[in-house]
Amino acid sequence: DANTMRLFIHCLLLANYKDKKWRGKLIKRGSFITSQLKLAHSLKLSIMQIRNSLKKLKSTGEITVCTTADYSVITVKNYEFYQDNNILKLNS
Protein backbone atom coordinates (compact mmCIF):
# COMPACT_ATOMS: atom_id res chain seq x y z
CA ASP A 1 0.00 0.00 0.00
CA ALA A 2 1.05 3.62 -0.50
CA ASN A 3 1.68 4.46 3.17
CA THR A 4 3.94 1.44 3.63
CA MET A 5 5.89 2.32 0.49
CA ARG A 6 6.29 5.93 1.67
CA LEU A 7 7.50 4.76 5.07
CA PHE A 8 9.99 2.32 3.56
CA ILE A 9 11.47 4.96 1.24
CA HIS A 10 11.63 7.34 4.21
CA CYS A 11 13.54 4.67 6.17
CA LEU A 12 16.00 4.24 3.29
CA LEU A 13 16.62 7.99 3.25
CA LEU A 14 17.05 8.29 7.03
CA ALA A 15 19.27 5.23 7.51
CA ASN A 16 22.91 5.91 8.39
CA TYR A 17 25.22 5.50 5.41
CA LYS A 18 28.04 4.67 7.84
CA ASP A 19 28.30 3.55 11.48
CA LYS A 20 27.76 6.43 13.94
CA LYS A 21 27.74 6.95 17.69
CA TRP A 22 24.60 8.31 19.35
CA ARG A 23 24.52 8.88 23.12
CA GLY A 24 27.42 6.46 23.45
CA LYS A 25 25.68 3.71 21.45
CA LEU A 26 26.85 2.49 18.07
CA ILE A 27 24.14 2.89 15.43
CA LYS A 28 25.16 0.73 12.49
CA ARG A 29 25.03 1.50 8.79
CA GLY A 30 21.46 0.93 7.59
CA SER A 31 19.95 1.87 10.98
CA PHE A 32 18.60 5.06 12.51
CA ILE A 33 17.00 6.41 15.67
CA THR A 34 13.40 7.61 15.57
CA SER A 35 9.98 7.27 17.18
CA GLN A 36 6.53 6.51 15.83
CA LEU A 37 5.47 10.07 16.65
CA LYS A 38 8.42 11.53 14.75
CA LEU A 39 7.68 9.31 11.72
CA ALA A 40 4.00 10.27 11.84
CA HIS A 41 4.84 13.99 11.85
CA SER A 42 7.44 13.64 9.07
CA LEU A 43 5.13 11.68 6.77
CA LYS A 44 1.89 13.42 7.82
CA LEU A 45 0.33 10.08 8.78
CA SER A 46 -1.42 8.98 11.95
CA ILE A 47 0.37 6.92 14.59
CA MET A 48 -1.95 4.02 13.71
CA GLN A 49 -0.96 4.23 10.03
CA ILE A 50 2.72 4.24 11.05
CA ARG A 51 2.18 1.21 13.35
CA ASN A 52 0.39 -0.71 10.60
CA SER A 53 3.07 0.11 8.03
CA LEU A 54 5.88 -0.82 10.43
CA LYS A 55 4.10 -4.11 11.16
CA LYS A 56 3.86 -4.86 7.42
CA LEU A 57 7.51 -4.02 6.80
CA LYS A 58 8.57 -6.22 9.74
CA SER A 59 6.38 -9.12 8.57
CA THR A 60 7.88 -9.02 5.06
CA GLY A 61 11.41 -8.86 6.45
CA GLU A 62 12.21 -5.40 5.09
CA ILE A 63 13.07 -3.88 8.50
CA THR A 64 13.67 -4.74 12.13
CA VAL A 65 12.62 -2.46 15.00
CA CYS A 66 14.17 -2.42 18.47
CA THR A 67 12.10 -0.25 20.79
CA THR A 68 13.01 1.28 24.15
CA ALA A 69 10.96 3.59 26.36
CA ASP A 70 12.54 6.65 24.70
CA TYR A 71 13.21 5.76 21.07
CA SER A 72 13.27 3.05 18.41
CA VAL A 73 16.16 1.81 16.31
CA ILE A 74 14.95 0.86 12.85
CA THR A 75 17.26 -1.23 10.70
CA VAL A 76 16.72 -1.69 6.97
CA LYS A 77 17.53 -5.31 6.24
CA ASN A 78 19.62 -5.83 3.09
CA TYR A 79 20.60 -2.16 3.19
CA GLU A 80 23.56 -2.90 0.91
CA PHE A 81 21.14 -4.01 -1.81
CA TYR A 82 19.41 -0.62 -1.75
CA GLN A 83 22.42 1.61 -1.10
CA ASP A 84 25.54 0.30 -2.79
CA ASN A 85 28.72 1.54 -1.14
CA ASN A 86 30.73 1.49 -4.38
CA ILE A 87 31.36 4.74 -6.20
CA LEU A 88 30.40 4.81 -9.86
CA LYS A 89 33.27 6.05 -12.00
CA LEU A 90 32.34 7.75 -15.22
CA ASN A 91 34.56 7.54 -18.29
CA SER A 92 35.65 10.96 -19.45
Biopython code that builds the backbone (N, CA, C, O; Angstrom):
import numpy as np
from Bio.PDB.StructureBuilder import StructureBuilder

atoms = [
    (1, "ASP", "N", (0.834, -1.185, 0.000)),
    (1, "ASP", "CA", (0.000, 0.000, 0.000)),
    (1, "ASP", "C", (0.880, 1.249, 0.000)),
    (1, "ASP", "O", (2.075, 1.172, 0.283)),
    (2, "ALA", "N", (0.293, 2.379, -0.313)),
    (2, "ALA", "CA", (1.045, 3.622, -0.505)),
    (2, "ALA", "C", (1.738, 4.098, 0.777)),
    (2, "ALA", "O", (2.878, 4.557, 0.716)),
    (3, "ASN", "N", (1.080, 3.998, 1.922)),
    (3, "ASN", "CA", (1.681, 4.456, 3.174)),
    (3, "ASN", "C", (2.908, 3.632, 3.541)),
    (3, "ASN", "O", (3.912, 4.172, 4.008)),
    (4, "THR", "N", (2.821, 2.328, 3.328)),
    (4, "THR", "CA", (3.943, 1.441, 3.633)),
    (4, "THR", "C", (5.112, 1.737, 2.709)),
    (4, "THR", "O", (6.261, 1.749, 3.149)),
    (5, "MET", "N", (4.836, 1.974, 1.442)),
    (5, "MET", "CA", (5.888, 2.317, 0.490)),
    (5, "MET", "C", (6.548, 3.638, 0.889)),
    (5, "MET", "O", (7.774, 3.749, 0.875)),
    (6, "ARG", "N", (5.741, 4.634, 1.244)),
    (6, "ARG", "CA", (6.287, 5.929, 1.668)),
    (6, "ARG", "C", (7.171, 5.775, 2.899)),
    (6, "ARG", "O", (8.243, 6.375, 2.982)),
    (7, "LEU", "N", (6.717, 4.971, 3.852)),
    (7, "LEU", "CA", (7.496, 4.759, 5.068)),
    (7, "LEU", "C", (8.809, 4.051, 4.750)),
    (7, "LEU", "O", (9.851, 4.418, 5.292)),
    (8, "PHE", "N", (8.775, 3.055, 3.890)),
    (8, "PHE", "CA", (9.993, 2.320, 3.561)),
    (8, "PHE", "C", (11.005, 3.233, 2.869)),
    (8, "PHE", "O", (12.189, 3.201, 3.206)),
    (9, "ILE", "N", (10.568, 4.032, 1.924)),
    (9, "ILE", "CA", (11.472, 4.964, 1.242)),
    (9, "ILE", "C", (12.034, 5.970, 2.248)),
    (9, "ILE", "O", (13.212, 6.323, 2.189)),
    (10, "HIS", "N", (11.194, 6.424, 3.158)),
    (10, "HIS", "CA", (11.628, 7.343, 4.211)),
    (10, "HIS", "C", (12.720, 6.685, 5.059)),
    (10, "HIS", "O", (13.714, 7.325, 5.403)),
    (11, "CYS", "N", (12.533, 5.415, 5.390)),
    (11, "CYS", "CA", (13.540, 4.675, 6.166)),
    (11, "CYS", "C", (14.857, 4.586, 5.400)),
    (11, "CYS", "O", (15.927, 4.766, 5.981)),
    (12, "LEU", "N", (14.783, 4.311, 4.110)),
    (12, "LEU", "CA", (16.004, 4.240, 3.292)),
    (12, "LEU", "C", (16.748, 5.574, 3.306)),
    (12, "LEU", "O", (17.978, 5.607, 3.348)),
    (13, "LEU", "N", (15.999, 6.662, 3.272)),
    (13, "LEU", "CA", (16.620, 7.985, 3.250)),
    (13, "LEU", "C", (17.192, 8.397, 4.603)),
    (13, "LEU", "O", (18.175, 9.135, 4.659)),
    (14, "LEU", "N", (16.588, 7.928, 5.691)),
    (14, "LEU", "CA", (17.052, 8.288, 7.027)),
    (14, "LEU", "C", (18.175, 7.391, 7.544)),
    (14, "LEU", "O", (18.925, 7.789, 8.435)),
    (15, "ALA", "N", (18.292, 6.200, 6.997)),
    (15, "ALA", "CA", (19.267, 5.233, 7.506)),
    (15, "ALA", "C", (20.694, 5.766, 7.381)),
    (15, "ALA", "O", (21.049, 6.396, 6.385)),
    (16, "ASN", "N", (21.501, 5.504, 8.405)),
    (16, "ASN", "CA", (22.908, 5.915, 8.391)),
    (16, "ASN", "C", (23.629, 5.270, 7.216)),
    (16, "ASN", "O", (23.455, 4.081, 6.950)),
    (17, "TYR", "N", (24.435, 6.056, 6.515)),
    (17, "TYR", "CA", (25.222, 5.498, 5.412)),
    (17, "TYR", "C", (26.552, 4.952, 5.916)),
    (17, "TYR", "O", (27.272, 4.268, 5.188)),
    (18, "LYS", "N", (26.875, 5.268, 7.197)),
    (18, "LYS", "CA", (28.040, 4.671, 7.844)),
    (18, "LYS", "C", (27.734, 4.560, 9.341)),
    (18, "LYS", "O", (26.829, 5.224, 9.847)),
    (19, "ASP", "N", (28.491, 3.721, 10.041)),
    (19, "ASP", "CA", (28.302, 3.555, 11.478)),
    (19, "ASP", "C", (28.510, 4.890, 12.185)),
    (19, "ASP", "O", (29.422, 5.643, 11.843)),
    (20, "LYS", "N", (27.656, 5.185, 13.179)),
    (20, "LYS", "CA", (27.756, 6.427, 13.945)),
    (20, "LYS", "C", (27.499, 6.147, 15.415)),
    (20, "LYS", "O", (26.846, 5.165, 15.769)),
    (21, "LYS", "N", (28.016, 7.012, 16.257)),
    (21, "LYS", "CA", (27.740, 6.947, 17.694)),
    (21, "LYS", "C", (26.606, 7.922, 18.010)),
    (21, "LYS", "O", (26.555, 9.035, 17.487)),
    (22, "TRP", "N", (25.704, 7.475, 18.873)),
    (22, "TRP", "CA", (24.604, 8.314, 19.353)),
    (22, "TRP", "C", (24.421, 8.025, 20.830)),
    (22, "TRP", "O", (24.102, 6.900, 21.215)),
    (23, "ARG", "N", (24.622, 9.034, 21.653)),
    (23, "ARG", "CA", (24.524, 8.882, 23.117)),
    (23, "ARG", "C", (25.345, 7.695, 23.616)),
    (23, "ARG", "O", (24.913, 6.955, 24.500)),
    (24, "GLY", "N", (26.522, 7.526, 23.043)),
    (24, "GLY", "CA", (27.424, 6.455, 23.454)),
    (24, "GLY", "C", (27.108, 5.092, 22.864)),
    (24, "GLY", "O", (27.822, 4.125, 23.132)),
    (25, "LYS", "N", (26.051, 4.996, 22.066)),
    (25, "LYS", "CA", (25.684, 3.715, 21.451)),
    (25, "LYS", "C", (26.057, 3.750, 19.973)),
    (25, "LYS", "O", (25.932, 4.777, 19.306)),
    (26, "LEU", "N", (26.514, 2.611, 19.482)),
    (26, "LEU", "CA", (26.849, 2.492, 18.066)),
    (26, "LEU", "C", (25.580, 2.209, 17.274)),
    (26, "LEU", "O", (24.891, 1.220, 17.522)),
    (27, "ILE", "N", (25.278, 3.081, 16.322)),
    (27, "ILE", "CA", (24.141, 2.888, 15.427)),
    (27, "ILE", "C", (24.738, 2.507, 14.080)),
    (27, "ILE", "O", (25.400, 3.319, 13.435)),
    (28, "LYS", "N", (24.507, 1.298, 13.670)),
    (28, "LYS", "CA", (25.158, 0.728, 12.491)),
    (28, "LYS", "C", (24.632, 1.320, 11.188)),
    (28, "LYS", "O", (23.554, 1.911, 11.137)),
    (29, "ARG", "N", (25.424, 1.142, 10.148)),
    (29, "ARG", "CA", (25.031, 1.504, 8.790)),
    (29, "ARG", "C", (23.709, 0.794, 8.485)),
    (29, "ARG", "O", (23.558, -0.394, 8.771)),
    (30, "GLY", "N", (22.765, 1.516, 7.913)),
    (30, "GLY", "CA", (21.463, 0.934, 7.592)),
    (30, "GLY", "C", (20.439, 1.074, 8.708)),
    (30, "GLY", "O", (19.295, 0.643, 8.562)),
    (31, "SER", "N", (20.845, 1.679, 9.830)),
    (31, "SER", "CA", (19.950, 1.865, 10.976)),
    (31, "SER", "C", (19.817, 3.346, 11.296)),
    (31, "SER", "O", (20.636, 4.161, 10.871)),
    (32, "PHE", "N", (18.774, 3.685, 12.051)),
    (32, "PHE", "CA", (18.598, 5.059, 12.509)),
    (32, "PHE", "C", (17.695, 5.085, 13.727)),
    (32, "PHE", "O", (16.951, 4.143, 13.999)),
    (33, "ILE", "N", (17.783, 6.203, 14.461)),
    (33, "ILE", "CA", (17.002, 6.414, 15.672)),
    (33, "ILE", "C", (15.782, 7.254, 15.315)),
    (33, "ILE", "O", (15.889, 8.244, 14.593)),
    (34, "THR", "N", (14.624, 6.853, 15.826)),
    (34, "THR", "CA", (13.403, 7.615, 15.575)),
    (34, "THR", "C", (12.349, 7.221, 16.602)),
    (34, "THR", "O", (12.639, 6.508, 17.562)),
    (35, "SER", "N", (11.135, 7.687, 16.391)),
    (35, "SER", "CA", (9.980, 7.266, 17.181)),
    (35, "SER", "C", (8.778, 7.236, 16.246)),
    (35, "SER", "O", (8.811, 7.822, 15.164)),
    (36, "GLN", "N", (7.734, 6.560, 16.660)),
    (36, "GLN", "CA", (6.527, 6.515, 15.834)),
    (36, "GLN", "C", (5.945, 7.916, 15.665)),
    (36, "GLN", "O", (5.462, 8.268, 14.589)),
    (37, "LEU", "N", (5.990, 8.701, 16.717)),
    (37, "LEU", "CA", (5.470, 10.067, 16.648)),
    (37, "LEU", "C", (6.256, 10.906, 15.636)),
    (37, "LEU", "O", (5.673, 11.641, 14.838)),
    (38, "LYS", "N", (7.576, 10.786, 15.679)),
    (38, "LYS", "CA", (8.420, 11.529, 14.748)),
    (38, "LYS", "C", (8.134, 11.107, 13.300)),
    (38, "LYS", "O", (8.043, 11.953, 12.411)),
    (39, "LEU", "N", (7.993, 9.798, 13.070)),
    (39, "LEU", "CA", (7.676, 9.310, 11.720)),
    (39, "LEU", "C", (6.315, 9.824, 11.269)),
    (39, "LEU", "O", (6.147, 10.229, 10.119)),
    (40, "ALA", "N", (5.347, 9.805, 12.175)),
    (40, "ALA", "CA", (4.000, 10.275, 11.835)),
    (40, "ALA", "C", (4.023, 11.750, 11.429)),
    (40, "ALA", "O", (3.388, 12.136, 10.448)),
    (41, "HIS", "N", (4.751, 12.564, 12.180)),
    (41, "HIS", "CA", (4.842, 13.986, 11.847)),
    (41, "HIS", "C", (5.558, 14.194, 10.510)),
    (41, "HIS", "O", (5.114, 14.993, 9.686)),
    (42, "SER", "N", (6.651, 13.484, 10.299)),
    (42, "SER", "CA", (7.439, 13.642, 9.067)),
    (42, "SER", "C", (6.645, 13.264, 7.822)),
    (42, "SER", "O", (6.741, 13.924, 6.788)),
    (43, "LEU", "N", (5.859, 12.192, 7.936)),
    (43, "LEU", "CA", (5.127, 11.683, 6.769)),
    (43, "LEU", "C", (3.677, 12.155, 6.724)),
    (43, "LEU", "O", (2.935, 11.821, 5.800)),
    (44, "LYS", "N", (3.281, 12.931, 7.725)),
    (44, "LYS", "CA", (1.894, 13.417, 7.819)),
    (44, "LYS", "C", (0.891, 12.255, 7.781)),
    (44, "LYS", "O", (-0.102, 12.275, 7.054)),
    (45, "LEU", "N", (1.202, 11.241, 8.604)),
    (45, "LEU", "CA", (0.334, 10.078, 8.778)),
    (45, "LEU", "C", (-0.037, 9.981, 10.248)),
    (45, "LEU", "O", (0.589, 10.616, 11.098)),
    (46, "SER", "N", (-1.052, 9.189, 10.543)),
    (46, "SER", "CA", (-1.418, 8.976, 11.946)),
    (46, "SER", "C", (-0.484, 7.935, 12.560)),
    (46, "SER", "O", (0.181, 7.177, 11.853)),
    (47, "ILE", "N", (-0.452, 7.918, 13.885)),
    (47, "ILE", "CA", (0.365, 6.920, 14.588)),
    (47, "ILE", "C", (-0.107, 5.515, 14.207)),
    (47, "ILE", "O", (0.712, 4.612, 14.035)),
    (48, "MET", "N", (-1.419, 5.325, 14.076)),
    (48, "MET", "CA", (-1.954, 4.015, 13.708)),
    (48, "MET", "C", (-1.475, 3.605, 12.312)),
    (48, "MET", "O", (-1.131, 2.444, 12.094)),
    (49, "GLN", "N", (-1.450, 4.535, 11.383)),
    (49, "GLN", "CA", (-0.959, 4.230, 10.029)),
    (49, "GLN", "C", (0.531, 3.861, 10.078)),
    (49, "GLN", "O", (0.968, 2.953, 9.370)),
    (50, "ILE", "N", (1.297, 4.556, 10.902)),
    (50, "ILE", "CA", (2.724, 4.235, 11.054)),
    (50, "ILE", "C", (2.868, 2.843, 11.661)),
    (50, "ILE", "O", (3.665, 2.041, 11.174)),
    (51, "ARG", "N", (2.109, 2.543, 12.719)),
    (51, "ARG", "CA", (2.177, 1.213, 13.350)),
    (51, "ARG", "C", (1.852, 0.108, 12.354)),
    (51, "ARG", "O", (2.557, -0.898, 12.280)),
    (52, "ASN", "N", (0.777, 0.299, 11.587)),
    (52, "ASN", "CA", (0.388, -0.711, 10.600)),
    (52, "ASN", "C", (1.463, -0.899, 9.536)),
    (52, "ASN", "O", (1.769, -2.028, 9.153)),
    (53, "SER", "N", (2.033, 0.198, 9.061)),
    (53, "SER", "CA", (3.066, 0.108, 8.032)),
    (53, "SER", "C", (4.341, -0.534, 8.580)),
    (53, "SER", "O", (4.975, -1.336, 7.895)),
    (54, "LEU", "N", (4.717, -0.184, 9.811)),
    (54, "LEU", "CA", (5.883, -0.822, 10.433)),
    (54, "LEU", "C", (5.652, -2.324, 10.586)),
    (54, "LEU", "O", (6.551, -3.128, 10.337)),
    (55, "LYS", "N", (4.451, -2.690, 10.994)),
    (55, "LYS", "CA", (4.102, -4.106, 11.156)),
    (55, "LYS", "C", (4.236, -4.848, 9.827)),
    (55, "LYS", "O", (4.769, -5.957, 9.784)),
    (56, "LYS", "N", (3.752, -4.237, 8.741)),
    (56, "LYS", "CA", (3.857, -4.864, 7.415)),
    (56, "LYS", "C", (5.313, -5.010, 6.989)),
    (56, "LYS", "O", (5.715, -6.057, 6.483)),
    (57, "LEU", "N", (6.096, -3.962, 7.194)),
    (57, "LEU", "CA", (7.508, -4.016, 6.803)),
    (57, "LEU", "C", (8.282, -5.041, 7.629)),
    (57, "LEU", "O", (9.191, -5.690, 7.112)),
    (58, "LYS", "N", (7.930, -5.193, 8.908)),
    (58, "LYS", "CA", (8.567, -6.223, 9.735)),
    (58, "LYS", "C", (8.151, -7.617, 9.280)),
    (58, "LYS", "O", (8.981, -8.524, 9.230)),
    (59, "SER", "N", (6.874, -7.796, 8.947)),
    (59, "SER", "CA", (6.377, -9.124, 8.567)),
    (59, "SER", "C", (6.951, -9.594, 7.230)),
    (59, "SER", "O", (7.086, -10.795, 6.999)),
    (60, "THR", "N", (7.289, -8.646, 6.352)),
    (60, "THR", "CA", (7.876, -9.016, 5.055)),
    (60, "THR", "C", (9.399, -9.070, 5.117)),
    (60, "THR", "O", (10.052, -9.386, 4.122)),
    (61, "GLY", "N", (9.965, -8.763, 6.283)),
    (61, "GLY", "CA", (11.411, -8.859, 6.454)),
    (61, "GLY", "C", (12.185, -7.690, 5.876)),
    (61, "GLY", "O", (13.387, -7.808, 5.639)),
    (62, "GLU", "N", (11.528, -6.568, 5.645)),
    (62, "GLU", "CA", (12.214, -5.396, 5.093)),
    (62, "GLU", "C", (12.981, -4.625, 6.170)),
    (62, "GLU", "O", (14.034, -4.048, 5.896)),
    (63, "ILE", "N", (12.445, -4.620, 7.401)),
    (63, "ILE", "CA", (13.068, -3.879, 8.498)),
    (63, "ILE", "C", (13.005, -4.693, 9.783)),
    (63, "ILE", "O", (12.246, -5.656, 9.892)),
    (64, "THR", "N", (13.815, -4.285, 10.748)),
    (64, "THR", "CA", (13.671, -4.735, 12.134)),
    (64, "THR", "C", (13.528, -3.477, 12.980)),
    (64, "THR", "O", (14.043, -2.417, 12.623)),
    (65, "VAL", "N", (12.828, -3.598, 14.098)),
    (65, "VAL", "CA", (12.619, -2.463, 14.999)),
    (65, "VAL", "C", (12.935, -2.915, 16.412)),
    (65, "VAL", "O", (12.361, -3.882, 16.912)),
    (66, "CYS", "N", (13.859, -2.199, 17.051)),
    (66, "CYS", "CA", (14.173, -2.424, 18.467)),
    (66, "CYS", "C", (13.697, -1.187, 19.214)),
    (66, "CYS", "O", (14.195, -0.085, 18.986)),
    (67, "THR", "N", (12.735, -1.374, 20.102)),
    (67, "THR", "CA", (12.100, -0.251, 20.788)),
    (67, "THR", "C", (12.507, -0.188, 22.251)),
    (67, "THR", "O", (12.573, -1.211, 22.933)),
    (68, "THR", "N", (12.780, 1.024, 22.725)),
    (68, "THR", "CA", (13.012, 1.279, 24.145)),
    (68, "THR", "C", (11.909, 2.228, 24.607)),
    (68, "THR", "O", (11.015, 2.569, 23.832)),
    (69, "ALA", "N", (11.969, 2.648, 25.844)),
    (69, "ALA", "CA", (10.962, 3.585, 26.359)),
    (69, "ALA", "C", (11.091, 4.969, 25.710)),
    (69, "ALA", "O", (10.118, 5.720, 25.654)),
    (70, "ASP", "N", (12.287, 5.302, 25.222)),
    (70, "ASP", "CA", (12.536, 6.645, 24.700)),
    (70, "ASP", "C", (12.599, 6.755, 23.175)),
    (70, "ASP", "O", (12.290, 7.809, 22.619)),
    (71, "TYR", "N", (12.989, 5.697, 22.509)),
    (71, "TYR", "CA", (13.212, 5.759, 21.065)),
    (71, "TYR", "C", (13.161, 4.359, 20.457)),
    (71, "TYR", "O", (13.093, 3.356, 21.167)),
    (72, "SER", "N", (13.195, 4.318, 19.140)),
    (72, "SER", "CA", (13.274, 3.052, 18.409)),
    (72, "SER", "C", (14.467, 3.093, 17.471)),
    (72, "SER", "O", (14.792, 4.136, 16.904)),
    (73, "VAL", "N", (15.109, 1.954, 17.314)),
    (73, "VAL", "CA", (16.162, 1.807, 16.314)),
    (73, "VAL", "C", (15.572, 0.974, 15.189)),
    (73, "VAL", "O", (15.225, -0.192, 15.383)),
    (74, "ILE", "N", (15.461, 1.574, 14.023)),
    (74, "ILE", "CA", (14.950, 0.865, 12.850)),
    (74, "ILE", "C", (16.137, 0.503, 11.980)),
    (74, "ILE", "O", (16.985, 1.347, 11.690)),
    (75, "THR", "N", (16.195, -0.749, 11.565)),
    (75, "THR", "CA", (17.263, -1.232, 10.696)),
    (75, "THR", "C", (16.652, -1.736, 9.405)),
    (75, "THR", "O", (15.749, -2.573, 9.417)),
    (76, "VAL", "N", (17.149, -1.222, 8.292)),
    (76, "VAL", "CA", (16.721, -1.687, 6.975)),
    (76, "VAL", "C", (17.533, -2.940, 6.672)),
    (76, "VAL", "O", (18.755, -2.882, 6.534)),
    (77, "LYS", "N", (16.845, -4.063, 6.570)),
    (77, "LYS", "CA", (17.535, -5.305, 6.239)),
    (77, "LYS", "C", (17.954, -5.253, 4.772)),
    (77, "LYS", "O", (17.256, -4.667, 3.945)),
    (78, "ASN", "N", (19.069, -5.850, 4.458)),
    (78, "ASN", "CA", (19.620, -5.826, 3.094)),
    (78, "ASN", "C", (19.884, -4.404, 2.619)),
    (78, "ASN", "O", (19.686, -4.088, 1.446)),
    (79, "TYR", "N", (20.331, -3.550, 3.529)),
    (79, "TYR", "CA", (20.602, -2.155, 3.192)),
    (79, "TYR", "C", (21.581, -2.039, 2.022)),
    (79, "TYR", "O", (21.443, -1.157, 1.175)),
    (80, "GLU", "N", (22.557, -2.924, 1.983)),
    (80, "GLU", "CA", (23.557, -2.897, 0.913)),
    (80, "GLU", "C", (22.912, -3.063, -0.464)),
    (80, "GLU", "O", (23.395, -2.503, -1.447)),
    (81, "PHE", "N", (21.842, -3.819, -0.534)),
    (81, "PHE", "CA", (21.142, -4.010, -1.805)),
    (81, "PHE", "C", (20.562, -2.690, -2.312)),
    (81, "PHE", "O", (20.579, -2.413, -3.511)),
    (82, "TYR", "N", (20.048, -1.879, -1.383)),
    (82, "TYR", "CA", (19.409, -0.622, -1.751)),
    (82, "TYR", "C", (20.398, 0.527, -1.902)),
    (82, "TYR", "O", (20.206, 1.410, -2.737)),
    (83, "GLN", "N", (21.443, 0.516, -1.103)),
    (83, "GLN", "CA", (22.419, 1.607, -1.099)),
    (83, "GLN", "C", (23.807, 1.027, -1.283)),
    (83, "GLN", "O", (24.489, 0.738, -0.300)),
    (84, "ASP", "N", (24.227, 0.856, -2.496)),
    (84, "ASP", "CA", (25.540, 0.304, -2.792)),
    (84, "ASP", "C", (26.619, 1.268, -2.316)),
    (84, "ASP", "O", (26.514, 2.477, -2.522)),
    (85, "ASN", "N", (27.637, 0.741, -1.689)),
    (85, "ASN", "CA", (28.715, 1.545, -1.142)),
    (85, "ASN", "C", (29.782, 1.884, -2.183)),
    (85, "ASN", "O", (30.644, 2.725, -1.929)),
    (86, "ASN", "N", (29.734, 1.242, -3.344)),
    (86, "ASN", "CA", (30.729, 1.495, -4.381)),
    (86, "ASN", "C", (30.445, 2.818, -5.065)),
    (86, "ASN", "O", (29.292, 3.228, -5.200)),
    (87, "ILE", "N", (31.498, 3.476, -5.491)),
    (87, "ILE", "CA", (31.362, 4.745, -6.202)),
    (87, "ILE", "C", (31.422, 4.471, -7.690)),
    (87, "ILE", "O", (32.345, 3.815, -8.172)),
    (88, "LEU", "N", (30.445, 4.970, -8.411)),
    (88, "LEU", "CA", (30.398, 4.811, -9.856)),
    (88, "LEU", "C", (31.394, 5.765, -10.497)),
    (88, "LEU", "O", (31.351, 6.972, -10.257)),
    (89, "LYS", "N", (32.292, 5.222, -11.312)),
    (89, "LYS", "CA", (33.269, 6.055, -12.000)),
    (89, "LYS", "C", (32.853, 6.219, -13.439)),
    (89, "LYS", "O", (32.643, 5.239, -14.153)),
    (90, "LEU", "N", (32.737, 7.444, -13.856)),
    (90, "LEU", "CA", (32.335, 7.747, -15.222)),
    (90, "LEU", "C", (33.567, 7.890, -16.117)),
    (90, "LEU", "O", (34.573, 8.471, -15.711)),
    (91, "ASN", "N", (33.482, 7.364, -17.318)),
    (91, "ASN", "CA", (34.558, 7.544, -18.289)),
    (91, "ASN", "C", (34.510, 8.959, -18.824)),
    (91, "ASN", "O", (33.436, 9.468, -19.144)),
    (92, "SER", "N", (35.659, 9.596, -18.922)),
    (92, "SER", "CA", (35.648, 10.958, -19.449)),
    (92, "SER", "C", (36.134, 11.019, -20.871)),
    (92, "SER", "O", (36.186, 12.099, -21.460)),
]
sb = StructureBuilder()
sb.init_structure("model")
sb.init_model(0)
sb.init_chain("A")
sb.init_seg("    ")
for serial, (resi, resn, name, xyz) in enumerate(atoms, 1):
    if name == "N":
        sb.init_residue(resn, " ", resi, " ")
    sb.init_atom(name, np.array(xyz, "f"), 0.0, 1.0, " ", f" {name:<3s}", serial, name[0])
structure = sb.get_structure()
